[in-house]
Each structure stands twice: as C-alpha cells, then as structure tokens.
C-alpha cells in the first residue's frame, strides 16, 4: 500500500514554526506520511507574485489532504481572501470547528465539547452582488442560500452527530427576519432532521444562541448553521475554551479536505519562538480522524492534554513562560 502524501502549507508569520511542531508530533506518533511542501499567502506572493500559485492548487488537488498554517491576505489591496478562494475552488462546503475543554487552560468554562458545522460556500460569503453606488453612499451585497447547499450541510451535521455518538443538533438561523434565505435553510434542515429520529433536533435563533452559549454552553452538542453565523459562533465557542489557540478547523468537501489552525498569522510574534502550536496540532488530530487513524489521534490528544493539565513547559497564553519548541518537546516526550 502506498504512503499517504499530505500537502503542507506552512503559511505566514508564526505558521512555519507551529506547522513544523505539528509535523514533529505526527512523526513521533508513528504516522508514516509523505509531505509535499508548497507555498501560499505572503510567502508565495514574495516568491512568485501570486497568493495562490498554480503549483499549490495542483498539489492540493493531487494529494486530497492538506495541513495548513495561518495565511495572510493583504487587506485593502484588492486581493480575495485565500481561505474563501480555496473553499470555492475545491468545493469544501463543510467547515468543522470542534472545541473541547482542556484542564490547565485559563478558560472561563469547564466541560465544553461542541462541534460547530458551518456551511462554507454560500450565504453572505458567496461574493455575489457586492456593489457600491457611484456616490459612495450605498453599499449592497447578496446572500445566496440554495436548497442543495442547505441539505448537504444539514446531512453532514446529522451524519457527524450519529458517527460521533452525539445526542443533539442545534439548527441556528434568523428565519424570523431573513425569511427567504434563512427560512429556506431552516425548512431544509427540518426536512433532513426527520431522517434522523435517533438525534434530537433543536432550533434556535442566532442572537439567542449567542446568549445561551455564554450563559449555559454545556447545553450544546453539535451546531449547524449558515456561513456568516457559523463564522461568528465558532469564534465565540473558541473563546469558551481559551481562545483561538485551542481551536482547530477542517474544511471538507466530497473528495478533498484542508485542516488548519484557525487563528491568524500573528506577525508580531513571528520568529520569536512564542506561539502556542496547539491549534494546528489539534487540526492534525482532526486530519487523523478523517483518515480513520483514530488510535494515533487519541495518542496525540492524550499527550497534549497531559502537557497542558500539568503546566509542563506551556506557552504564555496557557499560563506558562515557555516557547513553541519547549512546548512541542513536552508533547514529544509523552509520545
């Protein structure tokens, strides 16, 4: 059997150091992968004049599995978001953002275990109809929701719940106001829910969801929602467990998947050996679960949990005073 080749995009800022940490952890855990390194973001722009070179797109298409560090899209210079471009190019319609509590973090809550599943290609992020009037006084944008798009993300959420032995899916919407777009999403998700009688289906308006996540987050299990709401809610959920440094993300399509750290490239601490690599290590765990390598995923998660719980060489955001390499070494020793 041939080895699985993983496309690796180290990314910008702190990306190279935290991705390298994740690769060391994967190798120490006995994952026998080949790695094909390609560039994107500012790194690629400097080398090739393009944010997303064709060689990078070809590698993603060829290998089907990608591990990605944070990328920087220059703001205000007419560049389209690299992440949005990748999602559209490879039809990565499902964004999966799990958050779990780790003992030893400075999080405000305990016993959090929530998966946010966000539709990744439609809604307000579809990019259609963005206009500004000639006098600069009126801006418009279109939100597009299709029945097919709503159906497949709802099915993905309920299938995930069933596979992960989850009990409840909360459908988050704003159908009381956005009667056409959010209304179609809710109606379609209701239809899908009927096919899963073993899983409780709950409906919740997005503003109430935000309040409930702060007041009683333990009531949530799996959340499924549209693009814009999912973007906001998944970051809120990350805040429940200690911030974006503890939150991984997966972008999944029919035959291609990209696993990533969801935080930014943090250029202010790049090259200073300060970054917490947990987000991209957790993304690696998601990748292993996707590849049905659950034993290795569990092994890495156990090691990471122990490092954070014991405070052994943890980074500053976790209450310690150590850097990326020391933290990584603590994980490697446990493996």
C-alpha positions in Angstrom: 0.0 0.0 0.0 1.4 3.4 -1.0 2.0 6.1 1.7 -0.5 8.9 2.1 1.0 12.2 0.9 0.0 15.3 2.8 0.2 18.7 1.2 1.7 21.1 3.7 1.3 24.8 3.6 3.4 26.3 6.4 1.8 29.7 6.0 2.9 33.2 7.1 4.0 34.7 10.4 4.1 32.0 13.1 2.8 29.4 10.6 6.1 27.8 9.8 7.1 27.2 13.4 3.7 25.8 14.6 3.3 23.6 11.5 6.8 22.2 12.0 5.8 21.4 15.6 2.7 19.5 14.3 4.7 17.6 11.8 7.2 16.5 14.5 4.3 15.4 16.7 2.8 13.4 13.8 6.1 11.7 13.1 6.7 10.9 16.7 3.2 9.3 17.0 4.2 6.9 14.2 2.3 8.5 11.3 4.1 7.3 8.2 3.2 10.1 5.7 5.0 11.7 2.8 4.9 15.5 2.9 4.8 17.8 -0.1 5.5 21.4 1.0 4.0 24.3 -1.1 3.6 28.0 -0.6 0.6 30.3 -0.3 -0.1 33.7 1.2 2.5 36.4 1.6 5.3 33.9 1.4 4.1 32.8 -2.1 3.5 36.4 -3.1 7.1 37.3 -2.4 8.4 34.3 -4.3 6.0 34.1 -7.3 3.9 37.2 -7.4 0.8 35.2 -6.6 -1.0 34.5 -3.3 -2.1 31.0 -4.6 0.3 29.7 -7.2 -0.9 27.0 -9.6 1.6 24.6 -8.3 0.0 24.9 -4.8 -3.5 24.3 -6.3 -2.2 21.3 -8.2 -0.7 19.7 -5.1 -3.9 20.2 -3.1 -5.9 18.6 -5.9 -3.5 15.7 -6.3 -3.0 14.7 -2.7 -6.6 15.4 -1.5 -5.4 16.1 2.1 -3.8 19.4 3.2 -2.4 20.6 6.5 -2.3 24.4 6.6 -0.9 27.1 8.8 -2.4 30.6 9.0 -2.2 32.7 5.8 -2.2 36.4 5.4 -4.3 38.0 2.7 -3.2 41.7 2.2 -6.1 43.9 3.4 -7.4 46.8 1.2 -5.3 45.8 -1.8 -7.9 44.1 -3.9 -6.9 40.6 -3.0 -9.6 38.0 -2.5 -9.4 36.0 0.8 -7.2 33.0 0.2 -9.3 30.8 2.5 -12.5 31.7 0.7 -10.8 31.0 -2.7 -9.7 27.6 -1.5 -13.1 26.7 -0.2 -14.8 27.7 -3.5 -12.1 26.1 -5.8 -12.3 22.7 -4.1 -16.0 22.9 -3.1 -15.1 22.5 0.6 -18.7 23.0 1.7 -18.4 21.9 5.3 -16.4 23.9 7.9 -16.0 21.8 11.1 -14.8 23.6 14.2 -14.7 21.4 17.4 -13.9 22.9 20.8 -13.2 20.9 23.9 -12.2 22.0 27.4 -8.6 21.3 28.5 -7.7 21.3 32.2 -4.9 23.8 32.7 -6.0 26.5 30.3 -7.2 29.9 31.6 -10.7 29.3 30.1 -13.8 30.6 31.9 -15.7 27.3 31.5 -15.2 23.6 32.0 -16.7 20.5 30.3 -17.2 22.2 27.0 -17.5 19.8 24.0 -19.2 21.5 21.0 -18.8 21.0 17.2 -19.8 23.9 15.1 -20.6 22.9 11.5 -20.8 25.8 9.2 -21.9 26.0 5.5 -18.7 27.1 3.8 -19.6 28.3 0.3 -22.9 30.2 0.2 -24.7 32.8 2.3 -23.2 36.2 2.8 -19.8 34.9 1.8 -20.9 33.8 -1.7 -19.4 37.1 -3.0 -22.3 37.9 -5.3 -23.8 41.3 -5.8 -21.3 43.3 -3.9 -21.8 46.9 -5.2 -21.1 50.4 -4.1 -23.1 53.3 -5.6 -21.3 55.9 -7.7 -21.7 58.5 -5.0 -20.3 56.1 -2.4 -23.4 56.4 -0.2 -25.0 53.0 -0.6 -23.4 49.5 -0.5 -25.2 46.3 -1.3 -24.3 42.6 -1.0 -26.4 39.4 -1.8 -26.8 36.4 0.4 -27.4 33.2 -1.6 -28.8 30.0 0.0 -29.7 27.0 -2.1 -31.8 24.1 -1.1 -29.0 21.7 -2.2 -26.4 23.6 -0.2 -28.6 23.7 2.9 -29.5 20.0 2.5 -25.9 18.7 2.2 -24.6 20.7 5.2 -27.6 19.6 7.4 -26.9 16.0 6.3 -23.2 16.4 7.1 -24.1 17.7 10.6 -26.5 14.9 11.4 -24.2 12.2 10.0 -21.4 13.7 12.1 -23.6 13.6 15.2 -24.5 10.0 14.6 -20.9 8.9 13.9 -19.6 10.7 17.0 -22.4 9.4 19.1 -23.8 12.8 19.8 -27.3 13.3 21.0 -28.4 16.7 19.7 -28.1 19.0 16.7 -29.0 22.7 17.1 -30.1 24.4 13.9 -29.2 28.0 14.2 -31.0 30.5 11.9 -32.6 34.0 11.7 -35.7 32.9 9.7 -37.9 35.3 11.7 -36.3 38.2 9.9 -34.4 36.7 6.9 -37.5 34.8 5.8 -36.2 33.8 2.3 -32.6 32.8 2.9 -32.5 31.7 6.5 -36.1 30.5 6.0 -35.0 28.1 3.3 -32.1 26.9 5.4 -34.3 26.2 8.4 -37.0 24.5 6.3 -34.5 22.3 4.6 -32.7 21.4 7.8 -36.0 20.4 9.4 -36.7 18.0 6.5 -33.2 16.5 7.0 -33.8 16.2 10.7 -36.8 13.9 10.1 -34.4 11.3 8.6 -32.5 11.1 11.9 -35.1 10.2 14.6 -32.3 9.0 16.9 -30.9 12.5 17.2 -32.7 15.4 18.9 -33.1 18.4 16.6 -33.3 21.8 18.2 -33.9 25.1 16.5 -32.5 28.4 17.9 -32.4 32.0 16.6 -28.8 33.2 16.2 -28.9 36.0 18.7 -30.4 33.8 21.4 -27.7 31.2 20.6 -25.0 33.7 21.4 -26.6 34.5 24.7 -27.2 30.8 25.5 -23.5 29.9 24.6 -22.4 32.4 27.3 -25.0 31.5 29.9 -25.1 27.7 29.6 -22.7 26.4 26.9 -22.9 22.8 28.2 -26.4 22.5 26.6 -24.9 22.5 23.1 -23.6 19.4 21.3 -23.5 19.9 17.5 -24.4 23.3 16.0 -25.2 23.6 12.3 -25.7 27.0 10.6 -25.0 29.2 7.6 -21.7 30.8 6.6 -21.7 34.2 8.4 -23.4 32.9 11.6 -21.1 30.0 11.7 -18.0 32.2 11.4 -19.1 34.3 14.4 -20.4 31.4 16.5 -17.3 29.2 16.0 -15.1 32.0 17.3 -17.4 32.6 20.2 -17.1 28.8 21.0 -13.3 29.1 20.8 -13.5 31.8 23.5 -15.2 29.3 25.8 -12.2 27.0 25.8 -9.4 29.5 26.0 -9.3 31.3 22.6 -8.3 30.6 19.0 -5.0 29.0 20.1 -7.1 26.0 21.2 -9.4 25.8 18.2 -8.7 23.8 15.0 -10.7 23.8 11.8 -11.4 21.4 8.9 -12.7 22.4 5.5 -14.2 19.2 4.0 -15.6 18.5 0.5 -16.6 15.4 -1.4 -13.1 14.2 -2.0 -10.8 16.9 -0.6 -10.1 18.3 2.8 -7.9 21.1 4.3 -7.1 21.1 8.0 -5.9 24.3 9.6 -5.1 26.5 12.6 -8.0 28.9 12.6 -6.1 31.8 14.2 -4.2 34.5 12.4 -0.5 34.6 11.4 0.4 36.8 14.4 3.3 38.6 12.6 4.2 40.5 15.9 5.5 37.3 17.4 6.7 35.5 14.3 10.2 34.1 14.7 10.3 34.7 18.4 9.5 31.1 19.5 6.5 32.2 21.5 3.5 30.7 19.7 1.2 28.0 21.1 1.1 25.2 18.4 -2.0 23.6 19.9 -4.4 24.7 17.3 -2.5 23.1 14.4 -1.7 20.0 16.5 -5.5 19.7 17.1 -6.1 20.2 13.4 -3.7 17.3 12.8 -5.8 15.2 15.1 -8.9 16.1 13.0 -6.9 15.1 10.0 -6.1 11.7 11.5 -9.7 11.1 12.5 -10.7 11.9 8.9 -8.2 9.4 7.7 -9.6 6.9 10.2 -6.4 6.7 12.2 -8.2 7.1 15.5 -5.6 5.3 17.6 -2.9 7.8 16.7 -5.3 10.7 17.0 -6.2 9.6 20.5 -2.5 9.1 21.4 -1.6 12.7 20.4 -4.7 14.1 22.1 -3.8 12.3 25.4 -0.2 13.7 25.2 -1.4 17.2 24.5 -4.0 17.1 27.4 -1.3 16.0 29.8 1.1 18.7 28.9 -1.5 21.4 29.3 -3.0 19.9 32.5 0.4 19.6 34.2 1.6 23.0 33.0 4.8 21.4 31.7 6.6 23.9 29.5 3.4 25.6 28.5 3.3 28.9 26.4 2.3 32.2 27.9 -1.3 32.1 26.7 -1.7 28.9 28.7 -0.2 30.5 31.8 3.4 29.3 31.3 6.5 31.1 30.3 7.9 28.7 27.6 8.1 28.8 23.9 6.9 26.8 20.9 9.9 24.4 20.8 9.8 23.7 24.6 6.0 23.0 24.5 6.4 20.8 21.5 9.3 18.9 23.2 7.0 18.2 26.2 4.4 16.7 23.9 7.0 14.6 22.0 8.4 13.2 25.3 4.9 11.9 26.2 4.6 10.3 22.8 
